[in-house]
Amino acid sequence: MIHFTTYALQKFDILNTHKVFFTKEQVEEVLRLPDSVAPKGKYFVATKDGISVIYRIENNTKHIITFYPVSYRS
């Protein structure tokens, strides 16, 4: 199961003001089929298709803390 924290839901509006648009489905897809996952303290960072998602796992639920666009550099 996936849960968006209050801040994560607000993040859509924050990014929209900067002309960056993601859907809930895109963010959820990062957690379902990530290209990479790395631990970061008590959290995890999943990345896919230019989106990174910071989340924690509690009682088999992935709680999305925040997400942000990333660019890949060669």
Secondary structure, DSSP 4 states (H G I P E B T S, - for coil): -EEE-HHHHHHHHHHHHTT----HHHHHHHHHS-SEEEEETTEEEEEETTEEEEEEEETTEEEEEEEEE-----
